[in-house]
Amino acid sequence: MRPAAVCRIDHVNVLSKDPEATAAVLAEVLGLPVSAPQVGCPTFELIILAAGNMTLESTRQRGGPQPGDGIALTGIVFEPATTAAASSAQLQDRGVPHLAPLAFAGPHTRPSTYGPFRRATDGPNWRVFPVDGVLSEGTPVVSRASARALVAGAPMSGAMGSAMGRVASGRRLGRMSAGLFALPPEYLAICEWGHDVPARRAADAQRFAETQAAGPGLTGVREVVVTASDLDAARQRWQGLLDPAIGTGDRWVLDDGPALVLEAGNRDGLARLVFGATSIPATSAWLAERALLGAGSTDTELRIEPARVGGLDLRITG
């Protein structure tokens, strides 16, 4: 059995024109507390919400194509089994295309609330790299001319990754080069945080539980659902990333985080989030009182009214 490259889903990114307003909507509708307030990174901006067993990042890229109206699921970001470097090496052995890890450091990329959990005051805030060829057969990141020197396994990719991480972390150079770091509308990535993640997750989980006690009564995210036009081909691609985790019925259980679920569809991409709830009847009543209960809800599966969450497909099961 070969070592794992990833261990769990760390967070899911949502994209909109206004990350602050989007975070406010999701916080109100789902009862999600803030894990990290707005971070104005040189290449993007984000607000992080605690969702129990993972986080939701409300984001907007400063360069590249800008989002349309509404809110869209845009990225699934995994935690590496050990380190970003080891994960990259594993994926190279498996032939999964990706870029070399970039280290984001300095005050301009540092979530203020994560300060107490930092491992080292002079270490990076996170190391991250995008992964191609899994969500779909396409390689929109590694095939870009501007990214060729950063493709993992290319000569000097490690040195280029270090240099570009410094560029992306700098306020002036980062803003000037934001287009170079722009990601496609939907993507996968792997992120190694530079802080004590279990301790921060425990603090997030406590705040989440407190807000849910007075809110909809969610227990966390049960599933992140993706679709594929060719289910057999997609199954092989996902297994190549998630191995040695076993996909039972196209559902991969990943540690204590959400399961990754693959379904047949007319496109390759992110489809929806499924939350868990302590009591479906109680959650249904809470949503109905606020006109949040969507059409198609049943006794076993609730649907959030899409118009109230920017068009997102958000569901809740027991």
N, C-alpha and C positions, 0 to 999 in steps of 0.2 A: 504494500500500500504506500503510495507516494504521499509526502507531506502536504498538508492543506496550504493553499495560497491565501484564502480568506476564511474568517471564522463566523461572521455574522453581518447583517445589514446594520450599519451604524446610523445612517440618516438618509432621508429622501429629500431632494430639493424640489421646490416649487418655484415657478418663474412667473413674474408679472412686471408691469411697468412701475409699480409702487410697492416695494417690499414691506414698508412699514404698514401701509393700509392692509395689505394681504395678511400680514401677521396678526393684525388687530381682528380681522374677520375670522380667521381660524381660531384665534384664542377665544373669541366670544362664542362661536358656534360649537366648538369642541371642548371648551374648558381647558385649554392648554396654557400652562404658565410659560413665562419667558425663561429660557435657559441662558441666553446671552443677548443683551440688547444690541441695537444696530451697530454693526462694524463696517466702517467705510473703507474697505480695502482698496488699494490703488486700482486693481483690475475688476473688482466687483463689489457689491454691497450685499449684506445679508443680516437677517435677524433669525435667531435660533429659538425654536419652541420645543419644550419637553413633551413627549408623547408617550411616556411610560417606559417602554423598552427600547425606544430609539428617539431620535429627534427629527423635527421637520425644519428645514432651512428655507426661509423665504428670501429669494435672491433676485438680483438683476445684474447682468453683465454690463460693464462700462463700454465694451467694444463688441464688434461683430453684430449680427442681426439682432434687432431689438424685438421684444415680445409684442404680440398683439393684445387685444382687449381680453379681459378675463384672467384666469389663473390656470396654469398648466403644470402637470407633473413633468419634470424635466430630467432628473438624475437620480440614480440609485448609487449610493456610496457605501462601500463595504469596509469593514475593519480587517486589516491583515492578520493572518494567523500569528505572526510574530512581529516582523518589521516590514516597512514598505520595501526595503531593499531585498529582503528574503522573498517577499511576495513577487516582486518583479523577476527575480531569478527563477522562481517556480513557473511563472507564466511564460518566460522565454523557453524553458524546457518543453512546455506544452504547445508551443507555437501560437500562443495567444498574443496578437499584436497590441502594443501599448507604448506609451512614452516613458522615459526615465523619470523617476520621482523628482519632484521639485519641492524644495524646502521653503516655506513661507515663514519669515522671521521679522522681528522688530515690532515697534508699537503700532504701526499702521495696519497690522493683520492680527492683532491680539484681542480676543474677546475679554473684556474687562472682568467679567464674573468668573472666568476660568483661572485667573491669577492665583488664587489660593491652592489650586490643584497642580500648578506647574512643577515639573520634575527638576528643571534647571533654569535659572534666571537668564542664562545666555543661550539656551537651546532654541530650536525653531518652534513655532507655534503649531505647525503641522507639516507633514510631508504627504504629498498627494500626486497621483498620476491617473490619467484617463485610460480606459481599456476599450479597444475596438474589437469588432468581429464577433461579438457575443449577443448583444441586443438585436443586431441584425447582421447580415453577411457583409455589410458595408464597412469601410474603414475611413470615415470622414475626418478623423483626427490625424492618424499616422500618414495618410496619403497627401496631406497638405505640404506644399513645397517649403513653407516656413517651419515645418515641424520635423523634416527629415533628419536633421542632425540630432534631434532629441529622441528618436525612436530607440527604445531599449534594444541593446545589442549592436547598434551602429557604432563605428569607431568614435571615441571621445564623447559618447552620449552621456556618460556620467559627469564629465567635466562640463559639458554644455548644460546639463540639468542644474548643476550647482550655480553656474553663471546666470542662467535664466531665472532661477529662484531668487537670486539677489535683485535682478531687474524687476521682477513681479512684486517684490516686497517693498521696493522704494517708491515713495509717494510720487515723485516727479516722473521717473523713468517708467514706473508701473502704469501710470495713467497714459503716458505717451504710447506705450506698447500694448495697451489693453486689447487691441484687435488681434494681436498675435496669440493671446491666451484664451480667446473666446472659444467656447465649446459649442457643439452642434445643439439643435433643439432638444435632443434626447441623448443621454449618454450614461455610461457606467464609469465609476472611478473607485480607487482604493485610497483610503486616507489613514495615516498613522498620526494620531494626535501627540502633542508634546507635553501632555499633562496626565495625571493619574485618572484614567478614564473610569475605572470602577467606582472610585470615590465620587467623581463628578456625577456619574449616572445615579448613584445612591441619593445624592442631594436632589437631583432632578426628579427622581421617582417619588421622593417624599413630598415635594411641592406639587407634583402631578396628582398624587393621591389626595392631597388636601383640597385641590380645586375640584376634583371629581366628586368628592363627598358632598359638595354643594352644587354640583353641576350635573352633567348627563350620566355620570356613573360608568365611564369607560375604564377599561383595564389595561389598555395599550393597543399596539398595532398587531393584529393576528397575521395578516398576509399583505404582501406587496405583489400585485398581480400584473403580469406582462402577457402580451399576446404575440402570436406569430402566424404568418401566413403559411409557412411550411413547418408543421409541428415536429416532424421527425428530425429535420435539419437543425431546428432551434434547440431541440432536446440535447443533441450532441454538443452544440456550442455551449449551452449552459452547464452541462456536465463537465466540460473541459475547464470551466472556470471554478466550479463549486466542488469538484472532486477533492477528497474522498466522500463528501456528503452524498447520500443516496437520494435520488428523486423518486419518491413513491407516489405513483399516480400523478407525475409531473408536479410534485410538491416537495420542495427541499426544506427541511427543518434545520435552521442555522442557529445553534446555541440558544440563548435566551431571547434572541431578537425575533423579528417577524419571519415567517416562512416566505420563501420565494415560490410563487405559483405561476405555472405556464399554462396558457389556454390558447386554443385555436382562435384566430381572428383574421380580419382582412388586412392587417398591417402588423409590422414588427415594432413594438414599442411599449411604453408604460400605459397601463389601463386604469388601475384603481387601487385604493387603499381600503383594507377591511379592518375595522377596529373590533375589539372585544368589549363586552359589557357585563357588568355584574348581574343585572336584571333587565332583560329585554322589555318587559312591560313597563318598568319604571323609566327606562331610557326613552321608550316610545312616548310616554306621557310627557316627559320633560321636553322632547322635541316638538310634539304636537302643540303644547302650550305656547311655543315660540314660533309657530308656523315654519318649522324646519323639517318636518317629516315629508319626504318626497313620495311621488307616485311610484307604485311598484313595491312598496314596503309590505312585508308579510309578518306573521307571528314569529318567524325565526330569523328574518333578515330585514333590517331597517335601512332605508336609503335617505341620505341627506338631500334636501331639495337643491338641485344643482345651481339654480339661479342665486341661491344664498351664499354659495362658495365659489363664485366665478366660473362655474361650469365643471368643476371637479366631480368625479365619480367617487363618492365616499360612502361606505356601507358599514353596518354594525351587525355583528352576530353575537350569540351568547357563548 
